[in-house]
């Protein structure tokens, strides 16, 4: 399922136009992104939690030419499924 499919499902279930549904999805993803940029945790009850994980820098190898290179430290988004989502997947 991609964003367009999700928009169609939301529009049909909420009985709203697809344009409004797409807008709501954009608002939700923007709010989550902005919170993660501020290093805040986003928890949606029974669905899951979005957090930011920090990866330290390390020495790697360029796969094209085999040269050694330094990979910089970075922050990555992490999603951890909640109990409700896990239960729904395992029924």
Buried (B, 14 or more C-beta within 10 A) or exposed (E): EEEEEEBBEBBEEEEEEEEEBBEBBEEEEEEBEEBBEEEEEBEEEEBBBBBBEEEEEEEEEEEEEEEEEEEEEEEEEEEEBBEEBEEEEEE
